[in-house]
Amino acid sequence: MRAILAAGATLGLILAANAGPAPRDALPEPVGDDAYRPVDEAEAALGQLLFYDPILSGNRNIACATCHHPRFATGDGVSLALGEGGIGLGPERTADPDNLPEQRVPRNAQALFNLGAREFTVMFHDGRIEADPNRPSGLRTPLGEDMVQGFASLLSAQTMFPVLSPDEMAGHYSESDVSKAVRLGRLTGEGGAWDIIARRVAALDDYRHRFEAVYPEIAAGRPIAFTDISNAIAAFVEFEWRSDTSPFDAFLRGEAPLPEEAEAGLDLFYGAAGCAACHTGPFQTDHRFHAMGAPQLGPGKGARFELHRRDEGRMEVTGKEEDAFRFRTPSLRNVARTGPWGHAGAHSELAAFLRDHVEPGAAAGRYDRHLAVLPVLPGVEDWAVMDDTDERARIMAAVEINDHALGEAEIAALLAFLDTLSDPAALAGRLGIPASVPSGLEVPR
């Protein structure tokens, strides 16, 4: 677990058998309705159709749900996704031999639980989208001052950046009108990638009528904008995957006790193991960034012209050396179901992830590459960083904790506790997968 007291601080883990229970005041308060933004269910129902409709992708072959599917706890079950050029879902997704992907998506697809909660003001592994009231749009994004206004929330803005990525949804250069616009740097404004997608949607009578029913200003004659599409999708995500009815939540509300081993894990998590130093609050995240030495695989996060395969995390956003290899603390809601774990999905077993996470120095020399789940992609090198002694040393030099091994009993107890964060209602979803979408395109199932 992330257990960092401060950047560069030494973490003391005292895993004594008689450490005793965690102080009750260390536990978060039960989650209530006031933790979330209100959701219009009609808007969410519209967003459900858009979330599952491949019409938003350049080649009309990938939906949001392709990489964020309820079958895989709102992820995709693999370390690094195959976006454009992939066929199928989850671990069964394969490269299309007639249109091979240029590379894997650089980072693991994150889960979507509780993203409608007010405390989520930073998105993505590197936090490249953040709430910023000092900007006209209220957001700080990679588009800078070109960021358009009209996004109802941070989640709405975050939802729509994948459609601009050639490897995720836009498609490769010259494959579609969307990918051509992206190649030319035409992202916003008339004729930009977002505008092209909005026009596609607006051209369908079914969608147009549905937007008119949800948004009075569209019924009054305003054209459907891209921000309307993203706002509806965000409303769906907020409604569908709100997660606060787990056994842990029942425990916090005094409705039911935890199993004995899970309560022992809770005491470790909020006590001696120090996990809650970073996995704090109602959703077990401090929303900050920490360097924990997680293995780096895949293409990395450099620009297309850069030859390296490293992913420097938060430093990619801030440009500060001290942010090198720091990644955002993820929420742990439903964490037992959201693997593979880590910013590059290097661990497909949660127990193995826990062992390595608190002992990064030792883990660097023992990491088992079979723990990665990587659909075959011919001609692609996934281990360039891990095979480079200097690159591995750079990652490890940034690590913020000292090694402190967990015993097998502690691992088992922590796993038992983390399983109580699993919420059957949220995992199942509330609206579910639609039978069809207005475009008539195939719904990812």
N, C-alpha and C positions, 0 to 999 in steps of 0.2 A: 504494500500500500504506500501511497505517497505520504511521507512523514518528514516534512522539512520544516524546521523552526524558522529559518531565515536563509537567504542566499549566502552560501559559503559557511553556514554554521555546521557544527558537528552534532549529529543526532545521537542521542543516547537511548538505546533500546534495552530495557531491563525486563527480560522475559522470565521472571522468577515464578516458580510454581505457586507461591503464596502472594502474588502481586495484589490479589484482592479485586473486588468489583470496581468498575469505573464509577466515578462520582456521578450521581444522577444529574447534577447540574451541567455535566458535559454533554448530555443528550440534547438534540434539537427539540424545539417545540413541535407539536403535531401540525401538519400542514392543513390549512383552511382555504376557503374560497378566495380570501383576500390576497393570497399569494399569487394569484393568476389574473391576467387580463380577462375581461368578460368576452365571451365568444357568441356570435350570432350563428345559430345552428343552420339556418338556411344558407349562410355564406360558407359554412363548413361543408355542407352537402355539395355545393358547387365546387369547392376546392377538392373534394374527394374525387370527382370526375377528372379534374385537371391533373391531379397527382398521379393518376393511373393512366393518363392519356399520352401516348408517344408523340402526339402532334407538337409538343413543345420542343422536341429535339430536331436538329438540322435535317436528318434523314428520315424523320418520322418513325424511328425504330427503337427509341429508348424513352422510357418514362421515368419520372422521379422514383417510382416504386421499383424500378429495375435494380437500383443499388440500395434502396431503403424499403425493404419488404417485410410485412408482418411475419412471413414464414421464418425469417432470420432475425427476429426481434428488432425490426426497423433498420437492420444493416443488410449485409449480403453474404455473410458467412465465409468470406475469404479475406486473406490478408490485404491484398490490393486488387481493386476491381478491374475488370475489363469493361470499359465503356463502349465507345464507338468501335465497331468491328467485332463485338462479342455476340454470341448467340446463347440463349438460355438464361437460367437464373441461378444465383448462389454458387456453391461449389461445383455444380454441373455446367456452369457457363464456360463456353469454349470460344476460341478464336475462329472467326469466319475465314475459311481458307481463301475465299474470293475477295475478302476485304480485310486483311490482317490489321489488327490494332497497331498503331505506331509505338505505343508503350502502354504500360499499366497506368492506372490512376495513381498518383504518387503517394497518397495517404489512405489509411484505412477509413472506410465509410462509417461515420459516427452515428450512434443511436439518436433517436428523435424524441425521447421521453422528456416531458415537462419543459419543453422549449417555450411554452407560453407563460411560464412563470416570470414574474416581474424581475427577479434577481438575475436573470440571464441577460447580461448586457454586453457580452463578448461571445463571438461565434468563431468556429473553425479551430483546428488544432493550434494555429499560430495567432489567433485573435485578430486576423486581418480585417474583420468587420466588427465595429464597436459602436455603441451609442455615444454620441458626441453632441450635446446640446449647443455647442458653439458653432456648429456648421449649419448652413441653411437647410440641408436635408435631415439634420438631426443625427447623422451617421458619419462615421469615418470608414471608408472602404477603399479598395485599390483604385477606384475611379477618381478619387480625390474630389476636386471641385466640380468635376463633370457629373458627379452623382446626382441623379434626378430626384425630385421631390415626389411625394405621393405614396411612399411605402408606409403602411400603417404601423409597422413594428420592425425591430431589428431582425426578427425571424423572417419577415416578409422579404427583406433585402437579401438575407443569407440564402434563402431558398432559390433565388433566381440567378445566382452566379454560376452554378453548374451548366446552365444553358449556353454560357459563353466559352466554356472549356472545350477545345477540340477533342480531347481524350475522353471527356465525360459525355456531353450531349450535343455539342455544336456540330461535330463531324470534322473530318480532316479537310485540309485545304482544297477548295474548288469542288467539294462533294455536293454542296447545297447552297442555296441563297444565304442561309444563316452562316455557314462556315466561311463563305466568301466575304461576308460583311465583317466577321471577326478577323479574318486575315488582313483586311484593309484598316482595321482599327475602328470600324464604324459600329459602335456598341449601342449608343443611345441616340436619340433624335430620329427624325424622319429618315427612313431607309436603313436605319441601324438594325442590329440583330434583334434587339428587344421589340422594335417596331414591326419587323417582319413576322415575328411569332404572334404578336397581338393581332395583326391583320389576318393571319391564318385562322385564329380562333373566332374572330368577329365575322368571318365569312360563312360560318356555320350557323344556320338559323336556330338550331337547338341551343347552342351556347349563347347566342345573342339574346334569345328570350329569357334564358336563365339569368344572365347578367342583369337584364332589365328588371327582373323580379327581385333581385337582391340589392341593386344599387339604384336609388331613385334618380340620380343625376344622369345615369345611362338611359333610363327610361325616358328622361326628359330630352334626350338627344345627344348627349356627350358620347363620343366614340369610346369604345373599350380600349383602355390603355394597358400597357404591360404591367403597371403597378396594380391594376385591378386583378389581374391573373395571380400575381404573387400574393396579394392580400388574401385572396380566397384560399390559396394553398396553405398559407400560414394559419388561417382560421381552422382548416381541416386538421393540420398537424397538432395544433393546440388542443382541439377537441378530442381527436382520436386517441392521442397518446399521453394524455394527462395521467400521471401515475402516482397515486397517493393512497391506495387501498391494499397495500401489501401486508403481510403478517407483521412487519416492523412497524407500519403505521398503526395497526391494531394494538400493538404493544404500547406505543407512545400514547395512544388514547385511553389506555387502561382497559381495553376490551378483551385482551387475551394475553397470556404469557408466551414467551418464546420457548422453544424446546431447550433442554438443558445445555446441549453442546453449543447451540446458537447463542445462548446467553453468555456462555464462556467466551465465545468469539466476540460478542458485543463488548464485553469487559476488556478484552485485548485491544479491540479497535479504538475504543474511546479512552483507554487507559494506557497500560504499559507498552503496547506496540506503537503507540504514537500516530496511528493512521489518520486520526481526526485532526492532526495539526494542519493538514491540507484538505483532506476529505471531510470538510466541516459543513455545518448548516443542514437544512432540511433535505437537501439533495446530494449531500456528501461531496461538495466541491467548494473550494475557495475562489474559483474562477481566475486563478492566477497561473503563472507559468514556472515550471521547474525542470531542471536537467537531471534526468535519472539514468542516463546511459542505456536507454532502450536500443536494441539492435536496429540498424538501418538497412533496409533492403529495397529493391526496386529502383526506379529511375531517379529518386531524390526530387528535390524541389527547386532546382536551379532553372534559370531561363533557358530557352531552347538553344541559344548559341553557346551556353556553358557546357563544358565537357565533363565536369565532375558529377558524381551521383549522390552527393551529400544532401542532407536536409537539415538546415540550421535553425529550423523552428522559428521562434519569436524574433530572432535576429533578422529574418527575412522581412519583417514588418518594421522594426524599429531602427535597424542598422547599427545597433549597439553590440559591441563585442561581448558584453556581459550577458546578453540574451541568447548567445549561441547555444543551440541544442536544448533550449527550453520549450516545453510544450504545455498546453493548457491542462489543468487538472480536470479530468472528466467526471461528470456525475456518475454515481455508482448505482442508480436505480436500474433494476433488472440486469445488473452486471453479470450475473451467472449465466445469462442467455445471450449476451451481446458480443461474444468472441468472433474472431480472434482479437486479442488485446494488444494495446500499444499503438503509437501513432502510425506505425507501419504494419501493424497486425502480425508481429513476429511470433506471438504465442497463441496457439490454438487450444492450449490447456490452461485453465485458470490457476490450478495449483502450481504449475511450472512458472507461470507469470509471477505469482506471489513470491516464490522462492527467489527468483532472479531480481525482482523489483527492490527487495530490501537488502540484496547482496550484489549490487551491480559490478563490483570489482571482480569477484569470483565468477559471476555469471558471464562476463565477457570472454572468459576462456573455456566455458563449458556449454555455451549455447548450442542447442540441437536444431539444425536447420530444418529438420523434418517437422518441427512445430509450425512452420509457415505453411499456409494453404494458398498455393499459387497455381491457378489454371495454366496449362501449358501455353506458352507464347513463343513460337519459334524465333530463333535469332536474337533473343533478348537476354542480356546479362543482368541477373538480379542481385548478385553478391559482390559487386565491385568494391563497395565500401568495406564490407566485412572481410574481404580478401586483401585489403590494404592496411598494413600495420600502422602507417602514419595517420590514416583516416580514423581508424579505431582509437588511436591514442588521443586524437582531438576530441572525440566524443567523450572519452573517459575523463579527460582533463577537466571537463565542465561539470562533472557529477557533483552534486551538492551534499551527499551524505556519505558516511563511512559504512562499510559492510557490517551487518549484524544479522546473523543467520536466524531463521525461525525453525523451531523443531517441528517434526511431523504432527505432533498433537496440536501445536498452535496453528499450523496450516489448516488442519482439519476443522478446528474450531472457527477460524476466520471464514472458511468456505461455508460452514453451516450458517454463520451470521449473514454473509453476503447473499445466501440463498433466500433469506427472509426479506430481502429487498425486491424479490420477484413479485410482480403484481399481475395476477391472472387477467383482470379486467383490461389493463393497459396492454398486455401482451396480445390479447385477442383483438383489441381494437373495438370501437363502438359502432362505426358505420360499415366497416369491413371492405371487402374488395367488390367493386361494382360489377354487375353482370356484363355491362358493355359501357362504352363511352361515346359521346356524340360524334367523334370523328369516324367511328366505325373501325378504327385500328385495333390491333390485338392487345388485350389487357394482360399485363404480366401476372401470372398466377403461380 
